[in-house]
Amino acid sequence: MLLVPLVLLLVVLYSGDFYYLEYFHVITGSAWTGMDLVMGLFFAFVMRGLSNPERVEVSKRLIPTMLFFMPSIASVTVTAGLYTAMHLQIAFSSSYFIATGIIVLILIVQGFALFLPNELRIYLEILRGGKDVGKIVRLTMLNLKLSLSQLVFQIAVIVLMAHFATGYAL
């Protein structure tokens, strides 16, 4: 199941059809942004109203999926975005492209240097029986706050990409 986004990306790239590439990029980017919207706003709000044992139960169900889904969807979104930019012949020296690149780099660093290690620590603690409730709750709540941060950066990327889609920054 976790290989589905990667396999689909390879199929789209192999097809050479720009329509499918652009569609794939928009769909995976929407999934990534949507997950951060759900996690950063809705889950954070819901989790604040729960007791620590209830938060741990939510984390036990949520983290194993997020641990694998988010890196997969983020990686294929960024890769499809680069291929889309190359197909559109967007100048990598464009100020819009540079700004987009910086924001995407921030998203990647957050994802792989903060989210992923936190989710892995939570997952390992859950596998050990989940006795350190404080650790699970603290790291889960931190990741929910990071999701909100990612959402803000992703909205900025969408605003910048709108310039490419309308042809202003080519």
N, C-alpha and C positions, 0 to 999 in steps of 0.2 A: 504493500500500500504506500509506503514512504517513497518508493521509487517512481511512482506514477508521475509526479511533476517533472522529474528529470527525464523520464522516457518520453513524455509528451513534448518537452522542449526539444529533445533530439529529433523526434518525428517532425516537428514544425520546422526546425532548422534544415533538416534533410529535404523537406518538401520544396524549400526555396520560395514559398509563397509569402509575400510580405503581409498580405491580409491576415493570414493565420498567425504570423509572428506578432503583429501589432495587437491582434485580438488576444493572444496568449499573454502578452505583456500586460495588457489592461486587466484581464481577468485575474491573473496571479497577483498583480499589484493591488487590485481591489480586495482580494482575499487577505493579503497581508495587512492592508490598511484597516479592513473591516475587523480583523482579529484584534488589532491594537485599539480600535474604537471600543469593541466589546470589553476587552480586558482593562483598558485604561479608564474608561468611564463607568460602564455598567457593573463589571465584576468588582471594581474597587469600591463602588457604592454599596453593593450587596455585602461584600466581605466585611466592611466596617460595622455592619449591623449584626454580625455573627460572633458567637463566642469562639475562643481559641480552638477548642475541640471540633467545633463545626467548621472552622476555617481549614483545619487539618484534613477533615473528610473531603471538603471540596478540592483541596490541593491533591489529595490522593487520586482523585478521578481526573483532574485537569492536567497536572504536570507531565505524566507519561506521554500524553498526546502532544502537548506543546513542545516537549523536549525534542521531538523528532519533526513535527509539522513545521514549526516556524523557521528553523534553519533551511529546510528544504524549499519552502515557498519563497523565502527571501532570496535565496541563491538563484533560483530560476528566474525570479522577477528581475533582478539586477542584470543577469546574463542576457535575458531577452531584451532588456532596455538598451544595453550596449549594442546588440545586433540591430535593433531598431534605429538607433542613432547612426550607425554606420550605413544602413540602407538609405536613410534620409539624407546622407552625406552632410550631417551637421558638423560644422567645424569644431573640433575639440578645443580650439582656442576661443570659441564664443564665450562671452561672459556668462550667458545663461547656462551653457554646458558646464563651465567651470564651477559655477554656483551649485548646480545640480550634483556634480561629482563630489563636491565637498560635503554636501548634505548626505549623499548616499554613503560616503565614507564614514561619516559620523554614525549613521544607522548600522553599518556593518560592524564598526568597532563596538557600539553598544550591544549589538546582538551577539557577537561571538566572544567579546571580552567580559561582558556583564551578564546578560540574560542566560546564555548557554551554561556558563559555570554555575550560576545560581540554580538553574533548573536541574543541573546534574547533581548538585549538593542536596537539593530537596529530594530528588528521585532516590539517591543513595540512602538518605535518611529514612525515607518511606520503606525501602527494601529492608532496612535494618529493624523495622518494626515501628518506626515513627514515634519513638519515645521522647525525642527532643522536640516537643511541641513548639517551644519558643523559636527554635531555629527554623522550622518549617514555616511558621507564621511570619516571622521577620523577613525571610527571603522571598516568600510569596508576595507579601505586601510591597516589598521593594520592587519586585518585577512588575507589579501592577502600576506602580508609579512610573517605572521606566517605559511601560507601554503607553502611558499618556504622553511622555516626552517623545517617543517614537511617532505617535500620532501627529503631533505638532510638526515634526520634521517632514513627515510624509505629506501633510497638507502643503507645506512649502514646496516640496518636489512637484506635486500636482500643479501648483500655480505656475512653476517654472516650465513644466512640460506643456502646459497649455499654450505657451508661446511657440513651442516647436510644432504643435499640432495645427496652429493657425498660420504657421509660416513666417512669423515675425522675427524669429531668432535664427533663421537659416543663414 
